[in-house]
Amino acid sequence: MIFTPVLHPLLLILLCTPLAALAVFALAKGRKGDHAGRSIWLLRLGMIVVVFVMLLRPGIPGGSSQTLATDTDIVLVVDTTASIAAEDWADGAPRLEGVRDDVQTIVDEYPGARFALISFDAAAQLRLPLTTDATALMSSLEVMSPEVTDQSRGSSIGIASRMLADTLSSTAEAAPDRSRMVFYLGDGEQTASGPPESFASAAKYVDGGAVLGYGTAEGGPMRITTGTTAQGEYIQYRSEPALSKRDDDNLQQVAEQLGIEYQPRAADAPLVLPPAPTSTVDYASSGEVGNVIELYWIFALVLVLLLGVELARATMQVTRLRGALAPRTPRDQADARARPAPADHPTDRAVSAPEDRSAR
């Protein structure tokens, strides 16, 4: 039998010990002849023990299934400039929705991998360090929003190069036996005045990945953003909605610098992902991951039964108390008067007055 407690075992002990001690104290102080009172506290002590075992989540290892695990680290570099909100994805949706969908596909494609998230606009930011928590990764993407339009001063598609190289270098030093993959997700628009920074310094740490390009050659309009949501009005350029277009040349250049493939993205095209490095794909735990047959539900049923007994006992006591306190009806009072008075006890007889001996 194995246990997977919902809380740390020490915390469970701290929570349940005072209650169990109270029940044991009540049993020790109870009167020896009071069987009903002792049984009540035994019942309550049993409920505490059942709850404690249930929270330990006992189970039996049973069955097995082979689970493919990817022993690799994946760094996602995501564009959060104002152009990532351009509405030329599926049915006029923002490009950021396509980014989120593709990241979910990446997570599903490489089970067991560790993920890190870097975003960039006017500056690069490490949003999420390496973690196996895919839920945290997707939550970070859900709350991610484009830069504030009023604060945009131009951005470089290579501004995250230094942070990416540092992240990969640290990963390689900490876990040299793991491979590393990079996925760059953006539209390739270079709005900074100078040339973009090169990703060549990070290439030596990269074992695979892809550059994914979002947008269209025709371009899409961009709504004004405030850092949280897009507002109703579009960004204007010469009295017309400004259009953001995907720059395939820039994205191809990033792919060449990193030594990975470039793939233009469209909502109606499936995402084609490269296989994980063969040296890092294996079946977890020597080929098998045991399934656990949960047993906590048995203790939950026992707890329900004990609570039912306690509730039934409490209901009987309340009913008995109501009957004792109920007011008498006139008929009950008449019956009480009709009952014969109890015989006088000898000690209750009236004492006669003392005899006046002087009258004799």
Residue, then its C-alpha position, 0 to 999 in steps of 0.5 A: m500500500i502506498f500513500t499520497p497525502v493531500l497535505h504534508p503528514l506532519l501538518l495532518i498530525l498537527l490538525c488531527t492530534p488535538l481532536a483525538a486527544l480531546a476524545v481520549f480525555a473525554l473517554a478517560k473522564g467519563r463515568k464507568g456506568d455511562h455506556a451511552g456517553r462512552s460510546i458517543w466519544l468512541l464514535r467521534l474518535g473513530m471519525i477522527v481516525v477515519v478522516f486522518v487515514m482518508l487524507l493520507r490517500p491510501g492506494i494500491p499499486g495496480g496495473s501499468s502503462q508505458t508513458l513516453a517522457t521527453d528528457t529535454d528542456i524547452v525554452l519558448v521565446v514569445d513576441t509580445t509587441a503591439s503587432i502580436a495583437a494584429e487581427d489576421w489569425a483565424d476569423g480575424a482573431p489576434r495572432l496571440e491566440g494562435v501563439r497560445d494554441d501552438v504552445q499547447t500543441i508543443v506541451d502535448e507533443y513533448p510530455g515530461a519536458r521542462f519549459a521556460l518562457i521568455s517574452f520580448d517587446a521593448a525589453a526581454q523578460l523571463r516570465l517563467p523559469l524551467t518547470t515541468d508544470a505545464t499548467a503554470l506555463m499555460s496560465s502565464l500565456e493566458v495572462m500575457s498581453p501585448e505592450v501598451t500602445d502608448q509606451s511603444r517606442g519600437s522593438s527589435i526581434g533579437i532583443a531576447s538573444r542575450m537572455l536566451a543564451d544565458t538561460l540555455s547556458s545555465t541549463a546546460e551547466a546544471a543538467p548537461d545530460r539533458s537536451r535543449m530545444v528552442f521555439y521562437l514565436g513572433d511575426g518578425e517585424q523589426t521596428a527598432s532603428g538599428p539592426p536586430e541582435s543575433f541569436a548565434s551565441a545561443a546556437k551551440y546550446v540548441d539541439g532542436g526546435a523551430v521558428l514559428g511565424y505569425g501574420t500574413a503578407e497582406g497584414g492585419p489591423m492592430r487595436i490599441t492596447t492598455g497592457t491588459t486588453a485591446q480596446g475598440e479603436y485601431i491604431q491609425y497611420r495616415s488616417e488609416p488603420a495601421l497594418s502589421k505584416r509578417d516578415d519572413d526574411n527576418l524570421q528565416q534569419v533568426a532560424e538560421q542563427l539558431g540552427i533550426e527550421y522556420q515554419p510560417r503559421a496559419a490557423d488552417a494549417p497543422l503545426v508540424l513539430p520536429p521530433a525530440p532528440t532521440s537520446t532524450v526520449d525514453y519510457a519513464s521509470s524503466g518503461e512502466v508507470g504504475n497506476v494507483i488504485e485509490l482506496y480513500w473512497i472506502f474511508a469516505l463511505v465509513l465516515v458517511l456511515l459514522l456521521g449518519v449514526e451521530l446524526a440519528r443519535a442527535t435527532m433522537q435526543v432533540t425529539r425526546l427533549r421537545g417531548a419533555l418540554a411540550p406544554r400539557t393539553p387540557r385533557d392531559q391536565a384532567d387525566a392528571r386530576a382524575r388519578p387517585a392521590p397516592a397513599d399518605h406515608p406514615t410520616d406524612r400523617a398529621v400529628s394530633a395535639p397533645e392531650d391536656r392531662s390537667a383536664r382529667 
